């Protein structure tokens, strides 16, 4: 009895050796033209448990569509920033056409407690030869002595200053000067003009604005000339109507000439295209770096605008040199940590369907997977055929061996 069992055991071992020979021969006949594959080691894998993948031995063979030179993700190519420098000039110097006359004259004025009627007769009648009318409501006396001889075109401004001190104005209507109370000066002017006439007194000037808005220019003039300055705006045409004496009008026109400049021409801009980061995120970081927290006035130093379509940042500043600092910080911020970056790796499956293997990996790592439908999950890889080795019962022992990974199945049954 013992000898019979011993013989049965020997036959069983012999059958196992035969099965191993078939398995090894099947591995040897596997298609040698299969591409090189990535070596993946998974230890102690159970359903939805941790897995260890040795990525150091990954090899991806170059093809027409996929190529890889290194396992380390390559840094995206950074695009050069586009700089558009401005002039940096936001005001202009007033022209010389409105400057005061510096011509030496031969007229010297000297009055001591003289009534306004006498002063008007001397300046307007005797020196300029102009007709004039003095309103009876205008009263006052004048004391004046010029420091140097005056030219004839300086006499009208001098007369206006004398009348202003007595709450009166000098206006011209139909070639006749009228000396009126200051409250009636504007109503006495029949037609406004585009230029300051040095031969007239109180005037209304139309000032077309090219760049600055009428409302903004009015605020500037109010702050310089006071609330009593006669300034009207026509915002639909973007023009100003200013009225006053020659001296007042000259000051206002000089101010307009200083501020009515092309501000966009003075601004410097740059476009920074990002390759690794989101434009909105980088703008938040730039605002924090430059100390911008939304307070009024800070946007005038430098302003950042997101260009979502290009994933780019538009920087606008009156100081061109600020753009160099911004460029340095954009280069520092436009990057991503490769250890957490999502990258592409390719593994060529030899012995299973790729979809079936992907499903298993997705269950292990809780990842999403997409595979072609209509495939048998347990199907073998292309070019492999299943085979079966069967043996009749040997003694009372049952033995089985399955090698699904290689496409062979061996069964030992009673």
C-alpha positions in Angstrom: 0.0 0.0 0.0 2.8 2.4 0.9 4.6 1.6 -2.4 1.5 2.3 -4.4 1.0 5.7 -2.9 4.7 6.5 -3.4 4.3 5.6 -7.1 1.3 7.8 -7.4 3.2 10.7 -5.9 6.0 10.2 -8.4 3.5 10.2 -11.3 2.0 13.4 -10.0 5.3 15.1 -9.8 6.1 13.9 -13.3 2.8 15.4 -14.6 3.7 18.7 -13.0 7.1 18.8 -14.7 5.4 18.1 -18.0 3.0 21.0 -17.4 5.9 23.4 -16.6 7.7 22.4 -19.8 4.6 23.4 -21.8 4.3 26.7 -19.9 8.0 27.5 -20.4 7.8 26.7 -24.1 4.7 28.9 -24.4 6.6 31.8 -22.9 9.5 31.1 -25.3 7.1 31.2 -28.4 5.5 34.5 -27.4 5.7 37.0 -30.1 9.3 38.4 -29.9 8.3 41.5 -31.9 6.3 42.9 -29.0 7.6 46.4 -28.1 9.6 47.0 -25.0 7.3 47.7 -22.1 7.5 49.6 -18.8 8.4 47.4 -15.9 5.8 47.7 -13.2 6.1 46.0 -9.8 3.1 45.6 -7.6 3.6 44.0 -4.2 0.9 42.6 -1.9 -2.0 43.9 -4.1 -5.5 43.4 -2.8 -8.7 45.0 -3.8 -8.4 48.8 -3.4 -5.1 48.5 -1.4 -1.9 50.4 -1.8 0.4 49.5 -4.7 4.1 50.4 -5.4 5.1 51.1 -8.9 8.8 51.2 -9.7 9.0 54.1 -12.1 12.7 54.1 -12.4 12.7 51.2 -14.8 10.0 52.7 -17.0 10.9 52.6 -20.7 8.8 54.1 -23.4 9.8 53.3 -26.9 9.7 56.2 -29.3 7.1 56.1 -32.0 5.7 58.5 -34.6 3.2 59.9 -32.2 4.6 59.4 -28.7 8.2 60.1 -27.6 9.9 60.5 -24.3 13.5 61.3 -23.5 13.1 61.5 -19.7 10.8 60.5 -16.9 11.0 64.1 -15.6 8.3 66.3 -17.0 9.8 69.0 -19.2 9.3 72.6 -18.3 6.9 74.4 -20.7 8.6 76.9 -23.1 8.1 80.4 -21.8 7.0 83.0 -24.3 8.8 86.3 -24.4 7.0 89.3 -22.9 5.8 92.0 -25.2 6.7 95.5 -24.0 5.1 98.7 -25.3 6.9 101.7 -23.7 5.2 105.1 -23.4 6.6 108.6 -23.2 6.0 108.9 -19.5 4.8 112.5 -20.0 1.3 113.4 -18.7 1.5 117.2 -18.8 2.5 119.8 -21.4 4.1 123.2 -21.1 1.8 126.0 -22.0 2.5 127.7 -25.3 4.0 131.2 -25.7 0.9 132.5 -27.6 -0.9 133.3 -24.4 2.1 134.6 -22.5 2.0 138.1 -21.1 3.5 140.9 -23.1 7.0 141.7 -22.2 7.5 144.4 -24.8 8.8 147.6 -23.3 6.4 150.5 -23.8 6.4 154.2 -23.3 3.2 154.6 -21.2 3.4 155.4 -17.5 0.3 155.5 -15.3 0.0 157.2 -11.9 -3.3 157.8 -10.1 -3.9 158.9 -6.5 -7.5 158.4 -5.2 -8.8 159.0 -8.7 -12.5 158.2 -9.4 -13.2 155.3 -11.8 -14.7 157.7 -14.4 -11.4 159.7 -14.5 -9.3 156.5 -14.9 -11.6 155.2 -17.7 -11.3 158.5 -19.5 -7.5 158.4 -19.3 -6.9 154.8 -20.3 -9.8 154.1 -22.7 -10.5 157.5 -24.1 -7.1 159.3 -24.2 -4.6 156.5 -24.6 -6.6 153.9 -26.6 -9.1 156.2 -28.3 -12.0 153.9 -27.6 -15.6 154.8 -26.9 -16.8 153.7 -23.4 -19.8 153.9 -21.1 -19.6 153.8 -17.3 -22.6 152.3 -15.5 -23.8 154.7 -12.7 -23.9 151.8 -10.3 -20.1 151.4 -10.5 -18.4 153.6 -7.9 -14.9 153.7 -6.4 -11.5 155.3 -6.4 -8.2 154.2 -7.7 -4.6 154.6 -6.6 -2.1 153.2 -9.1 1.6 153.7 -10.2 3.3 151.5 -12.7 6.8 150.3 -12.0 7.9 150.4 -15.6 6.6 151.9 -18.9 3.8 149.8 -20.4 2.9 148.9 -24.0 -0.5 149.7 -25.5 -1.7 146.0 -25.4 -1.1 145.9 -21.6 -3.6 148.7 -20.9 -6.7 146.6 -21.2 -5.5 144.0 -18.6 -4.5 146.9 -16.3 -8.0 148.5 -16.6 -9.6 145.1 -15.8 -7.6 144.7 -12.7 -8.6 148.2 -11.5 -12.3 147.4 -12.1 -12.0 143.9 -10.5 -10.8 145.6 -7.3 -14.0 147.7 -7.4 -16.3 144.7 -8.2 -16.8 145.8 -11.8 -15.9 144.4 -15.2 -15.0 145.8 -18.6 -17.0 144.3 -21.5 -17.1 145.2 -25.2 -20.3 145.3 -27.2 -20.5 146.6 -30.8 -17.1 148.2 -30.4 -18.0 150.1 -27.3 -16.6 149.4 -23.9 -19.0 149.1 -21.0 -18.0 149.3 -17.4 -20.6 147.2 -15.6 -21.1 145.6 -12.2 -19.4 142.2 -12.0 -22.8 140.4 -11.7 -23.8 141.6 -15.2 -20.5 140.9 -17.0 -21.5 137.5 -18.5 -24.9 138.8 -19.8 -23.2 141.7 -21.6 -21.2 139.4 -23.8 -23.1 138.7 -27.1 -20.9 136.1 -28.8 -18.3 133.7 -27.4 -15.0 133.3 -29.3 -12.3 130.6 -29.7 -9.3 132.8 -28.9 -8.5 135.3 -26.3 -8.6 138.8 -27.7 -6.3 141.2 -26.0 -8.2 144.2 -27.3 -11.3 143.2 -25.3 -12.1 143.0 -21.7 -14.5 140.5 -20.2 -14.9 137.5 -22.7 -16.4 134.1 -23.1 -14.0 131.5 -24.7 -15.0 128.1 -26.2 -12.3 125.6 -25.4 -12.5 122.2 -27.3 -10.8 119.4 -25.4 -8.9 116.7 -27.2 -8.0 114.1 -24.6 -9.3 115.0 -21.1 -13.0 115.0 -20.4 -14.9 118.2 -19.8 -16.1 117.2 -16.4 -12.6 116.3 -15.2 -11.1 119.5 -16.6 -13.8 121.5 -14.9 -12.8 120.0 -11.5 -9.2 120.9 -12.1 -10.1 124.5 -12.9 -12.4 124.8 -10.0 -9.6 123.7 -7.6 -7.3 126.3 -9.1 -9.6 129.2 -9.9 -12.1 128.9 -7.0 -15.8 128.2 -7.0 -16.6 131.7 -8.4 -14.9 130.9 -11.7 -17.3 131.0 -14.6 -17.0 127.5 -16.1 -19.6 125.6 -18.1 -19.3 122.2 -19.7 -20.9 120.6 -22.7 -20.0 116.9 -22.2 -21.7 115.7 -25.4 -19.2 117.8 -27.4 -16.5 117.6 -24.8 -16.0 121.4 -24.7 -15.6 124.1 -22.0 -17.1 127.5 -21.8 -15.0 129.8 -19.7 -15.6 133.5 -19.0 -13.7 136.2 -17.2 -11.2 138.9 -17.5 -8.1 138.6 -19.7 -5.9 137.6 -16.8 -8.5 135.0 -15.5 -8.9 133.5 -19.0 -5.2 133.4 -19.6 -4.7 131.4 -16.4 -7.5 129.0 -17.3 -6.4 128.4 -20.9 -2.8 127.8 -19.7 -4.1 125.2 -17.2 -6.1 123.5 -19.9 -3.1 123.3 -22.2 -1.1 121.7 -19.4 -3.6 118.9 -18.6 -5.2 118.3 -22.0 -2.6 115.7 -23.2 -2.7 112.1 -24.5 -2.4 110.1 -21.3 -2.4 106.8 -23.2 0.7 107.9 -25.1 2.4 108.4 -21.8 1.4 105.0 -20.3 3.7 102.0 -20.7 2.2 98.5 -21.1 3.4 95.0 -21.3 1.8 91.6 -22.0 3.1 88.6 -20.1 1.9 85.2 -21.5 1.9 82.4 -18.9 2.9 78.9 -19.6 2.4 77.0 -16.3 0.1 79.1 -14.1 -3.3 80.7 -14.2 -3.4 84.5 -15.0 -6.0 85.2 -12.3 -3.9 83.5 -9.6 -0.7 85.2 -10.6 -2.5 88.6 -10.6 -3.6 88.0 -7.0 0.0 87.2 -6.1 1.3 90.3 -7.9 -1.2 92.6 -6.1 0.0 91.1 -2.8 3.7 91.6 -3.7 3.2 95.2 -4.8 0.9 96.0 -1.9 -2.3 96.7 -3.9 -5.4 96.0 -1.8 -8.0 97.9 -3.8 -7.5 101.3 -2.1 -8.2 104.4 -4.2 -5.1 105.8 -5.8 -3.1 102.6 -5.9 -4.3 101.7 -9.4 -2.5 104.8 -10.7 0.9 103.3 -9.9 0.5 100.0 -11.8 -2.6 98.0 -12.8 -2.9 94.4 -13.8 -5.6 93.1 -16.2 -6.3 89.5 -16.9 -6.5 88.4 -20.6 -8.3 85.1 -20.2 -8.3 84.3 -23.9 -4.5 84.3 -24.0 -3.9 83.3 -20.4 -1.9 86.4 -20.1 -1.4 89.5 -17.9 -1.6 93.1 -19.2 0.4 95.5 -17.0 -0.3 99.2 -17.3 1.9 101.8 -15.5 3.0 105.4 -16.0 6.5 104.4 -15.1 8.2 102.2 -17.7 10.9 101.0 -15.2 8.1 99.2 -13.2 7.6 96.8 -16.0 11.1 95.3 -15.6 10.3 94.5 -11.9 6.9 93.0 -12.9 8.7 90.8 -15.5 11.0 89.4 -12.9 8.2 88.5 -10.6 6.1 86.9 -13.4 9.1 84.6 -14.2 9.3 83.6 -10.6 5.6 82.9 -10.2 4.9 81.3 -13.5 6.0 77.7 -12.6 4.5 74.6 -11.1 5.7 71.9 -8.7 6.6 68.8 -10.9 6.0 66.5 -7.9 2.3 67.3 -8.0 2.0 68.0 -11.7 -0.1 65.7 -13.8 2.1 64.0 -16.5 1.6 61.4 -19.2 3.2 57.9 -19.0 2.7 55.1 -21.5 2.8 51.3 -20.8 2.6 48.8 -23.6 0.6 45.8 -22.4 1.8 42.4 -23.6 -0.4 39.7 -22.1 -3.8 41.3 -21.3 -6.2 43.7 -22.8 -5.2 47.3 -22.0 -8.8 48.1 -20.9 -8.9 45.2 -18.5 -5.6 46.2 -16.9 -6.7 49.9 -16.7 -9.8 48.8 -14.9 -7.8 46.9 -12.3 -5.4 49.9 -11.8 -8.3 52.3 -11.5 -9.8 50.2 -8.7 -6.4 50.1 -6.9 -5.7 53.9 -7.1 -9.3 55.2 -7.2 -8.7 56.7 -10.6 -11.1 57.3 -13.6 -10.6 55.0 -16.6 -12.0 54.9 -20.1 -11.8 51.8 -22.3 -13.3 50.6 -25.5 -16.6 48.8 -25.0 -17.3 45.3 -26.2 -14.1 43.8 -24.9 -13.9 40.7 -22.8 -12.1 41.7 -19.6 -10.5 38.3 -19.3 -9.5 38.1 -23.0 -5.9 37.4 -23.9 -3.6 39.8 -25.7 -3.6 39.8 -29.5 -1.6 36.9 -30.9 -2.0 34.6 -27.9 -4.2 31.5 -27.8 -5.5 29.6 -24.9 -4.7 25.9 -24.4 -5.5 23.2 -21.9 -3.6 20.3 -20.5 -5.7 17.6 -18.8 -4.7 14.5 -17.0 -6.6 11.6 -15.7 -6.8 11.0 -12.0 -3.6 9.9 -10.3 -4.3 8.2 -7.0 -6.6 10.2 -4.8 -4.9 13.6 -5.3 -6.3 16.7 -7.0 -4.1 19.3 -8.4 -4.7 22.4 -10.5 -2.5 25.1 -12.1 -3.8 28.2 -13.9 -1.5 30.5 -15.9 -4.0 33.0 -17.3 -1.3 35.7 -17.7 0.4 33.6 -20.3 -2.7 32.1 -22.0 -2.4 28.5 -20.8 -4.5 26.5 -18.4 -3.5 23.2 -16.9 -6.0 21.1 -15.0 -5.4 17.9 -13.0 -8.5 16.2 -11.9 -9.4 12.9 -10.4 
